[in-house]
């Protein structure tokens, strides 16, 4: 999500040709197995101690009413040191904002390795009880059916002005680590989304007269009378977002082997080239300072929102309705999130500053005014590392998490030098690529690069650090 001009631009009003990613070449589909595995499944994400979840989703989109439904298969490997008795999912579509408008997701007919499994839904949290205990190193092949009704709302999940924005639309596995399952409640502002880097193959069937945009790359397309089916593949992504429009056109640019696509509606045609130029320039800039963008596509979708929000290799931006100075801020901010959210993951509910402050500072760097943007110190409402629910309103949240957080990096650049800071951030992006990072990971990496203990600097600015950081897996 993007912050502009000292005000948080909410995602919705409270009252209302075949190819694969360079970092993830196409491989034969893994063979499903009920047995313990001795080596990581085929994936560029796999490294000792981590086995990426893999989603295979067959979905059909319909109109009148707007729905997307089908089957979801998940391969999950227990990489923890103890047996597991359950899996937990987040279903963000069941947030009250959406269900009050007739939206939401139902899940049924769950099985695990062919055996029936019990489901327990509590608001946006879904618990799947494993029929049998899952030992360390064992694989659970989970299958279930889902049906998602899309509400009429101007939101990153909703249908409005001929566009279905589907930033969330299917059950997604929660993050599990030594602390257990990480689930978070819905929020009125900010973003609670948090997921492991995962692999996806998605088949999407929709009416022939509609046009989709999606995370990953299109590897196949088939026509069947009144419908079309698109197959997408993505690896090393945090989520799988979709947009479906009645009349999308595309403006494209090439940047270091990546295709940047602007999917725009007729009313936004006047700004499509500007959007493409901004996206391409910011992608080039961030690739230069933070390391190469490791995906083959970046899609920016013209969605009828108040501003923009980020997902994996796809972001929603309101192209037609923003003032020029605001628009010039939105696009680079959302592009920066492809490093700070997608490539380097973090718990966006518990530690939203980790990605939002960096995306905001990156936006300032790209504009060339990092030394002068919001020059007066901003008083934080709460400590910088506070969770989303520590803030009573959008103003206190955005002033602390975005602006105060970005000012921290400007102050740090004064302290250790901007070149040293950028070198440290590049190392941070490399070391924690496709992993989940914490404040300790960030500070230890920057300290090593600066050859200086930066913990006191961060702690003085509201970041509490563990005195003894657990070893990296």
Buried (B, 14 or more C-beta within 10 A) or exposed (E): BBBBEEEBBBBBEEEEEEBBBBBBEBBEEBEBEEEEBEEBBBBBBBEEEBBBBBBBBBBBBBBEEBBBBBBBBBBBBBBBEEEBEBBBBBBBBBBEBBBEBEBBBBBEEBBBBEEEBEBEBEEBBBBBEBBBEBEEBBBBBBBBEBBBBBBBBBBBBBBBEBBBBBBBBBBBBBBBEEEEBBBBEBBBBBBBBBBBBBBBBBBBBBBEEBBBBBBBBBBEEEEEEEBBBBBBBBBBBBBBBBBBBBEBBBBBBEBEEBBBBBBBBEBBBEBBEBBBBBBBBBBBBBBEBBBBBBBBBBBBBBBBBBBBBBBBBBBBBBBBBBEEEBBBBBBBBBBBBBBBBBBBBBBBBBBBBBBBBBBBBBBBBBBEEBEEBBEEEBEBBBBBBBBBBBBEEBBBBBBBBBBBBBBBBBBBBEEBEBEBBBBBBBBBBEBBBBBBBBBBBBBBBBBBBBEBEBBEBBBEBBBEBEEEEEEEE
